[in-house]
Amino acid sequence: AEADEKTESEEEENILSETTEKKGESDSEEAPDAEKEDPEYELDPFTKYDPQLPRVVRMANLCVVGGHSVNGVAEIHSEIVKQDVFNSFYEMWPTKFQNKTNGVTPRRWIRFCNPELSTIISKWIGSDDWILNTDKLAGLKKFADDEDLQSEWRTAKRNNKMKVVSLIRDKTGYVVSPDAMFDVQVKRIHEYKRQLLNILGIIYRYKKMKEMSAKDRIKSFVPRVCIFGGKAFATYVQAKRIVKFITDVAATVNYDPDIGDLLKVVFVPDYNVSVAETLIPASELSQHISTAGMEASGTSNMKFAMNGCILIGTLDGANVEIREEVGEENFFLFGAHAPEIAGLRQERAEGKFVPDPRFEEVKEYVRSGIFGTGNYDELMGSLEGNEGYGRADYFLVGKDFPSYIECQEKVDEAYRDQKLWTRMSILNTAGSPKFSSDRTIHEYAKDIWGISPVIMP
């Protein structure tokens, strides 16, 4: 369990620096000239020292030079490595660079944590061979519209949701309904992963509900339990502010008699692999909404898809490949694409960005004090202005907000049709074979390590 959690954390930590690297004039190891101390001086991508003072060894460059192979961990990540971060090295040694999309083990993330679904899969496929050969999961596709399979599938999901109802009650004291959609975002708390976008979307939903009559609320919105989980680094103040903000919103929404079970917000404390093993099998919608180009891969998205959870997300990390495998119609896509990001940030810096009125409306609602007297100036301030550290909405929450809330409306529409939703869920599981760690390890062994598998006695 620790190894699996560490793998995802390390993969996220290894997102490469966005420093622009262009070939300079010299590889000299001597002290830099005065003009090289100018902040505008551009680094030579081939030098092993940073010419700025104080001098530091550029470890990533040394790794590329010294290693026999360099790989990204998702197709989009590998392209960024080749075309941007290490482009000069890629042009020199194109065969050194390759892709190895991450994977997770189906033994833990289906068979162990979701035994009821595992039994259903084996029954309909006709064997449990899929546990060691996930390609067999594709056999579910031909049964996706079968009413008997759909009924069994929904029953398994509800039984798993009941376990989460108990977990939430025990850990937070909140009582939630298993009849609501379970909408989950669990991962390390970071601005680029955009838990802030999620909670602002929830606030928009809450505000719209409050403006409606009780009858119109029921007609307009699918009941949801919005579940967050994850940890913030001890020194990451903004991430801690986001956690506090989520819990403040929960304290208001969850006790609002006008809303009842139409909307609940939960932050599950002390998130870890054991909690994930309970949450993931019960999830119906999972949010993977990072700013495009900033997530190397992600692996929780694979775990959710394997368990028949439908994803809402940007074209980032492994989302790109998951969408290709499960079918575009079975993935809720929104947001700017990676090639657009630099231009959008430049547009913001030049003062040309015009925020959507709905986004401004939500920020003002937060500032009104509806969620208590917490100091939200730093959070809201990070979404404003055109320049400066911690400002100018670097992670493009405002840019993607209208696309996000419109996509969430499509989620509600699809969930109302439970036959359609269950079909989408089955096809997510059926489309997940590629994301087994068995495939990943086999590719590393064959293409990088140059070793062959050995049959255990």
Secondary structure as the mmCIF struct_conf table of DSSP 4:
data_model
#
loop_
_struct_conf.conf_type_id
_struct_conf.id
_struct_conf.beg_label_comp_id
_struct_conf.beg_label_asym_id
_struct_conf.beg_label_seq_id
_struct_conf.end_label_comp_id
_struct_conf.end_label_asym_id
_struct_conf.end_label_seq_id
HELX_RH_AL_P HELX_RH_AL_P1 GLU A 2 GLU A 13
TURN_TY1_P TURN_TY1_P1 ASN A 14 ASN A 14
HELX_LH_PP_P HELX_LH_PP_P1 ILE A 15 SER A 17
BEND BEND1 GLU A 25 GLU A 25
BEND BEND2 GLU A 30 GLU A 30
HELX_LH_PP_P HELX_LH_PP_P2 ALA A 31 ASP A 33
HELX_RH_3T_P HELX_RH_3T_P1 ALA A 34 GLU A 37
BEND BEND3 ASP A 38 ASP A 38
TURN_TY1_P TURN_TY1_P2 PRO A 39 GLU A 40
HELX_LH_PP_P HELX_LH_PP_P3 TYR A 41 ASP A 44
TURN_TY1_P TURN_TY1_P3 PRO A 45 PHE A 46
BEND BEND4 LYS A 48 LYS A 48
STRN STRN1 TYR A 49 TYR A 49
BEND BEND5 PRO A 51 PRO A 54
HELX_LH_PP_P HELX_LH_PP_P4 ARG A 55 ARG A 55
STRN STRN2 VAL A 57 VAL A 57
HELX_RH_AL_P HELX_RH_AL_P2 MET A 59 GLY A 66
BEND BEND6 HIS A 68 HIS A 68
STRN STRN3 VAL A 70 GLY A 72
BEND BEND7 VAL A 73 ALA A 74
HELX_RH_AL_P HELX_RH_AL_P3 GLU A 75 ILE A 80
HELX_RH_PI_P HELX_RH_PI_P1 VAL A 81 VAL A 85
TURN_TY1_P TURN_TY1_P4 PHE A 86 PHE A 86
HELX_RH_AL_P HELX_RH_AL_P4 ASN A 87 MET A 92
HELX_RH_3T_P HELX_RH_3T_P2 PRO A 94 LYS A 96
STRN STRN4 PHE A 97 ASN A 99
STRN STRN5 VAL A 104 VAL A 104
HELX_RH_AL_P HELX_RH_AL_P5 PRO A 106 PRO A 106
HELX_RH_PI_P HELX_RH_PI_P2 ARG A 107 PHE A 112
TURN_TY1_P TURN_TY1_P5 CYS A 113 CYS A 113
HELX_RH_AL_P HELX_RH_AL_P6 PRO A 115 ILE A 125
TURN_TY1_P TURN_TY1_P6 GLY A 126 GLY A 126
BEND BEND8 SER A 127 ASP A 128
HELX_RH_3T_P HELX_RH_3T_P3 ASP A 129 ILE A 131
TURN_TY1_P TURN_TY1_P7 LEU A 132 LEU A 132
HELX_RH_3T_P HELX_RH_3T_P4 THR A 134 PHE A 143
TURN_TY1_P TURN_TY1_P8 ALA A 144 ASP A 145
HELX_RH_AL_P HELX_RH_AL_P7 GLU A 147 THR A 172
TURN_TY1_P TURN_TY1_P9 PRO A 178 ASP A 179
BEND BEND9 ALA A 180 ALA A 180
STRN STRN6 MET A 181 VAL A 186
BEND BEND10 LYS A 187 LYS A 187
HELX_RH_3T_P HELX_RH_3T_P5 GLU A 191 LYS A 193
TURN_TY1_P TURN_TY1_P10 ARG A 194 ARG A 194
HELX_RH_AL_P HELX_RH_AL_P8 GLN A 195 LYS A 210
TURN_TY1_P TURN_TY1_P11 GLU A 211 GLU A 211
BEND BEND11 MET A 212 MET A 212
HELX_RH_AL_P HELX_RH_AL_P9 ALA A 214 SER A 220
STRN STRN7 ARG A 224 GLY A 229
TURN_TY1_P TURN_TY1_P12 ALA A 234 THR A 235
HELX_RH_AL_P HELX_RH_AL_P10 VAL A 237 VAL A 253
TURN_TY1_P TURN_TY1_P13 ASN A 254 TYR A 255
TURN_TY1_P TURN_TY1_P14 PRO A 257 ILE A 259
HELX_RH_3T_P HELX_RH_3T_P6 GLY A 260 LEU A 262
STRN STRN8 LEU A 263 VAL A 268
BEND BEND12 PRO A 269 ASP A 270
HELX_RH_AL_P HELX_RH_AL_P11 VAL A 273 ALA A 282
BEND BEND13 GLU A 284 GLU A 284
STRN STRN9 LEU A 285 HIS A 288
HELX_LH_PP_P HELX_LH_PP_P5 SER A 290 THR A 291
TURN_TY1_P TURN_TY1_P15 ALA A 292 GLY A 293
BEND BEND14 ALA A 296 ALA A 296
BEND BEND15 THR A 299 THR A 299
HELX_RH_AL_P HELX_RH_AL_P12 SER A 300 MET A 306
TURN_TY1_P TURN_TY1_P16 ASN A 307 GLY A 308
HELX_LH_PP_P HELX_LH_PP_P6 CYS A 309 CYS A 309
STRN STRN10 ILE A 310 GLY A 313
BEND BEND16 LEU A 315 LEU A 315
TURN_TY1_P TURN_TY1_P17 GLY A 317 ALA A 318
HELX_RH_AL_P HELX_RH_AL_P13 ASN A 319 VAL A 326
HELX_RH_3T_P HELX_RH_3T_P7 GLU A 328 ASN A 330
BEND BEND17 PHE A 331 PHE A 331
STRN STRN11 PHE A 332 LEU A 333
BEND BEND18 GLY A 335 GLY A 335
HELX_RH_3T_P HELX_RH_3T_P8 ALA A 338 GLU A 340
HELX_RH_AL_P HELX_RH_AL_P14 ILE A 341 ALA A 349
TURN_TY1_P TURN_TY1_P18 GLU A 350 GLY A 351
HELX_RH_AL_P HELX_RH_AL_P15 PRO A 357 ARG A 367
TURN_TY1_P TURN_TY1_P19 SER A 368 PHE A 371
BEND BEND19 THR A 373 THR A 373
HELX_RH_AL_P HELX_RH_AL_P16 ASP A 377 GLY A 381
TURN_TY1_P TURN_TY1_P20 SER A 382 LEU A 383
BEND BEND20 GLU A 384 GLY A 388
TURN_TY1_P TURN_TY1_P21 TYR A 389 GLY A 390
TURN_TY1_P TURN_TY1_P22 ALA A 392 PHE A 395
HELX_RH_AL_P HELX_RH_AL_P17 VAL A 397 ARG A 416
BEND BEND21 ASP A 417 ASP A 417
HELX_RH_AL_P HELX_RH_AL_P18 GLN A 418 ALA A 430
TURN_TY1_P TURN_TY1_P23 GLY A 431 GLY A 431
HELX_RH_3T_P HELX_RH_3T_P9 PRO A 433 PHE A 435
STRN STRN12 SER A 436 SER A 436
HELX_RH_AL_P HELX_RH_AL_P19 SER A 437 TYR A 444
HELX_RH_PI_P HELX_RH_PI_P3 ALA A 445 TRP A 449
#
